[in-house]
């Protein structure tokens, strides 16, 4: 008996089994947008699960040499789904709200919470607010917004659809190159984006993500976002908390650590000539935060390097410049060595490195002994070690290392284009 198609909502039988290639298999899993009922994570197909023929384009097939049969092309990905036609539809209630002539503004919800407990290791946790299933009540109090001096377009409520033709605006608010890339990312999240714990009928999920990215990219205040999207300030807070938690749990499932083969294939020619064994370029970065009220937390987050309270993490990129490693974040007092010791880079089971690999790092990252058992070399600038000056060969080596380490410095610089990371993060947001 033919296997039934595994795409949500499809009842057809028969089709194509998932490819064995891990990368292509992951693309199929993302494309069908199916999540596990229990874990809410991306669904993992079994050996006999299939995707039926209805979800492929005619261009995804090629004829065999005999001409009597058609086979899928090597890189074919299912792309025909019903949910792609309806993903941007607004609920009836949202449409009624949009048609109102007056911009509805809710009374801000005042919250004063001076208490916080910053741990050495900071992880995003699902809060009670983000777990509540609340349907937003009609906003009773409203007022005209003619004299509000802020970037509100003439058509009223903010929406990503309104800027789909303006790549500069899309990039400014979200960091994505254009609207197509934004939507590609949204579709990769799967159908679970439409079934979050906190439900807001006034904004569709596409615009909820838009609001969240504006918060991260431009660090706008909740009250300003409330005016832009014409919802209450408390709704803004709940949407952002929900989506940040959701994105964290969805994106952490993606393995961004490339194989040695991929590193070699994408390595720039000049890098390949001088440092051919380099697997990753690493450096630490610190994010300023508000001073915690707890004395122990103040000590744990104090950075002698930045002379302020910070969170610290280790970031790695490939020789090509793609981010391939991000550690958990720790208090600013943690050393580079401590962060690496707590990461999975040293775990043989993770198979992060292969014998002969090399790590390029700053002079202060002294972890050579930690990787010695794996046969991995740590390539850092030379120390004087009692000498008045370095040998000419050592000077040349250090200059070459510095010229290549600029890749990780640029990557870290790009992360700071998200303004929420540049200014002191409010302790109530941690």
N, C-alpha and C positions, 0 to 999 in steps of 0.2 A: 504494500500500500504506500503511495507517495507521501512524503513528509509534507506537512502543512507549512506554508511560508511563515517565517518568524517575525516579519514586520508588523508592528502594532496596527490593528485594524484591518489587516489583509487576511482573507480567508481562502486564498488560492492554494493549490497544492502543486508540489514539484518545484524544481528550480535548481539554482546553483549553490553548492556548498561553499562555505567560507574558505578563502585561500589560506595556504599554510604559511606564506610569508608574513612575519609578525607585523611589519609596517602596513602592508596592504590590508591585512586582517583587521587592524585597528581602524583603518579608514572606513571599512565596511561597517564596523560596530558603531562608529560615530555617525555614519550616514543614515542608518536605519532608526537612530534615536530611540532605542529601547533601553529601559532601565530595569534593574533588578527590583522586584516587588518588595523584598525585605530590606535590602541595604540602601536602595535608592541610588546606587552607583550604576555605572555603565554595565549593561548586561553582557555576560560572556557566553558565546554560543557553544553548543556541544558538537560532537563529531558529526552528527547527522542533521544538524539544523541547516535549513536552506533559505535562500532569498529567491522568490519566484521571478519569472521572466518579465512580469509587468513593471518591475522597478528598474529596468535597464533601457537605455536608448538604442535605437537601431545602429548607431555609430559605435556602440560598445561591442558589436559582433564582427567577426571576420569569417569568410568562407574557408573551408578546408580545401586542400589541393584537389580532392575529388569533386568539389563543388556541390555536393548533395547535403552537406551539413554546415551549420554555423557554430562557431565557438566564441567564447568571450575573449576579448583582447587581453593582453597580459596585465594591463593596469586599469581595467574596467572597474568602476565603482558604481553601485546602485544610486540613482539620482532622481527617480520618478516616484513621488510620494504625495498622498492627499494632503498631509499636514503642511506641506510647503505652500499650498495655496491659501491656507486659512490662518497661518501663524500670526499675521498682523491684524486680524479682525478684532475690533473692539467689542466689548460687551454692550448690550442695549443700554444698560444704565450709564456706561461711560459716554455713549453717543448722546444721550439726553443731557448729560452734564456739559458736554462740549458745545451743545447748541444754545446754551444759556447766554444771554447778552452780558450779564454781569460776571466779573471775575470773582470767584468765591475764595475768600481767605478765612481760614480758621483761626481762632484765638490760639496763640502759641502755648504750648505745654511747657511750663516752667519746671525745670528740674535742677535741684541743687544737691549735688552729691560730691562731697569733698573726700570721701574715703576710697582708697584703692589699695590693693595689695599686689605689688609687682614682684613676680617670681624671677628666679635666675633664668628660667626658660619660659619664653612667652609663646603661647599657642593661641590661635583663634578658637574660641569656644562658643558653642551655641548657647545663647542666652535665653532666658525664659520668655523674653519679649518676642524673640524670633520664632518661638515655637507655638505661640498662641494663634489660633485660627480665628481671626477677627475680620468681619466684614465692615468696612467703613460706613458709618451712618451719614445721612445727608447733612451737609454743612449748613447750619441755620443762618449764621451771621455773614453778610457779604458787604462789599464796598467797591466803589469805582476805583480803577487803577490807572486813571489817565495821567496823574501827576507823578507816578513812580518813576524815578530816574534810574533805570537799570536796563540791561540788555534783554528786553522783552520784545519779540517780534510783533508786528502789527496784527498778525492773525490770532494772537492770544497765547494759549498754552504751549509750552515747549514740547517739541516732539522731534525725534531723530529723523522722521520722514520729511520734515520741513527743510532739512539741510542736506538731503541726499545728493543734491547736485553741487554742493559747495564743499570741496575736499579740504579746504583750509579750515573751515569751521569744524568739520568732522575731526580733523587731526588735532585742532586746538582743544576741543572738549574731551576727546576720547583717547588720543594717541594713535588711533588707527589711520592708515593711509587714506582710505576713502570709505564710502558707505558699503560697498560690496565686501570689503574686508571685515567691516563691523558685523554685517549680517552673516558672513561665513563663520565668524567666531561664535555668534549667537546660536546658529544651527548646530555647531559642534557640541554645545552644552546638552543637547538632547531634549526629549519631551518633558523631562523633570522640571525644566524651567517654567513650565506652565502649571506646575502642581506643587508650588512651594507652600510651606506651613503658613506663612503670613500672606493672606489674599487681599489685594487691593483692586477693587473694580474700577477705580478712577483712572488707573494707568495700566496699560498692557505690559507684559513682561519685557518687551523690547525697549520700551521707554523707562522701565524700572532699572534695567541695566545701564541705560544712557545716564540716568540720574546718578547712579553709583559711580560710574566712570568720571563724571564731572566732579564729583566729590573728591575722588582720588587724584585726578589730573590737575584740577584748579583749586582744590581745597576751599570751595565756597561754603559759607555758613548755611546751616540747615534752614534758617529763616529765609535766606535768599532763594534757596532751592524750592522752598514751599511756595514762594511767589511765582517763580518761573513755571513750575508744573501745576500750580493752582490746587494744591492739597495742603493739609495741615502740617505744621512743623513736626508733630509727633508721628505722622504718617511717613514723613521723610526719614526720620530717625529709624523707624521700624523697617522700612524698605532697604535702607543702606546696611543695617545690621544683618538682615536676612540674606541679602545678596553677597555680602562679603563672606559670610559663613558658607554659603552655597558654592561660591566660586572657589573657595579654599578646598573644600572637600572634593569638588569635581576635578580641579586642575592638578591636585597633588597625585592623582592616579596616573598622570602622564609621566612616562620615563623620558627625561630630557638628556640623560647621559648617553652619548653616542658610542658606538663600537669603535675599536681601533681602526677598522677598515674605513669607516666613514670619515674619521679624522684625517686619515692619509689621503683619501680621495678629494677632500675639500681644502686641504692645507695649501696656503699660498706658496708659490715657487720659492720666493726668497726665504720664507720660514723653513721650508723643507730642506734647503741647502745648509742652513746654519744650525737649526734645532729640529732635526727630523723626528726625534723620539718624543717630542712634547705632546702630552695628552690633554693637559689643561693648564690654563694660566689663572692663578689664584691671588686674591687680595681680600682684605677685610674692609667693611664699610660700617659707618655708624650713623644712626638716625637720632636726632635730638628729640627729647621728650620733656614734658613739664616735670618739675621737681616733685617726686612722690611725697606724700605726707608721712609715710612710715619711715622711721630712721633706718631700719635694715634695708629697705628698698632703695633708699637714697644712697647707701653705701654700695649696694650691688650694682646700681646703674651709673655710678659716678665714673667718668672717663678722665684719666689723667692726661690723655692725649688731646681731647677736645675741651677739657676744663668745664664740662657740663654733664648733666645726666643724659645718658644715651642708651639705645639698644644697639647691639653689635651683631653682625652676621658675616659669614664668609661666602664670597661669590666666586664662581669659576666660569671661565669662558673658553671656547675652543680657539685654536690659532686663527680661525676664520672670523671670530668675534661673536659667535652665538653663545648665549648663556646655557651652560651645561650642568651647573651645580649651584644650589642655594641651601645653605645650612639653616637650622633653626636659629632664631634670634635669642640673644642672651644679654644680660646686663653689661653695661659698658666697661665694667671692671674685669670682665673675662678676657683672658689672653687668647691670642691666635691659636696657640697650641691646645688650650683647653677646648676650644670650639671644634677643632679638627678631631681631637680625641673622642668627642661625643658624637661625631658624625658617623655615617656608615661607610666612609671612605676606607677605613681601616679594617672593615669586616670582610674577611676572605669570601664569605658566602655571597656578598653583593657583587663580586667579580668586577669591581670598578676598574681595576688596573690589571695589566698583564706585565709579565717580566720584561724589563727593558724599557718600560715607559718612563717618561720624565715629567716632573711638575715644575713649572716656572713660577717663581714667587718673589716676594719682596725680601729684603735682607732680614727683616725682623721675624719672619716666619721660620723658626728653627725647628723643623720636624723631620730632619733627615733620618734620625734613628727610628722614628715611628714607621717609616715606609721601607726600611732596610730589609726586613724579612720578606717583603713582597718583590724584592729586586727592582724597586722603583727609586729613581734618582730625583732629588730635589735641587733644581737649578736656581741658585740665588746669587746676587752680586758678592764679590770677595770682600773679606775683612782684612784690615791692615795686619792684625796679629803681631803687634810689636814693631812692625816695619814703619819707616818714616814715609814711604810711598809705595804704591803698588808697582809690580813689574809691568812693562809695556804690554805683554800678552794678556795680563789680568785686566788692565785698563780697557783694552780692545774688547775683551769678553764682556765686561760690565756694560760697555756702551751698547753692545749688540743686544744684551738682555734688556736694557732699559728701552731700546727702540721697539722691542717686541711687547714688553709689558704695558706699553701705552694702550694696547687693545683692551685690557681689563679696566684701565682707568677711564677709557671712553665709555665702556659699558656701564660702569658705576655712575658716571656723569649723566648718562641717559636715564637711569632710574630716578635721579634727582629732578628730572623734568616733571615728575609727579610732585606737585607742590606740597602735598600732604606729608612728604618725606623730608622736605627742606626746612620747614618750620617746626617748632616744638610741638609734638603730638600731644593733644590734650589727654590728661591721665584718665578721663572718663571714657576715652575712645579706645583704650588699650584692652 
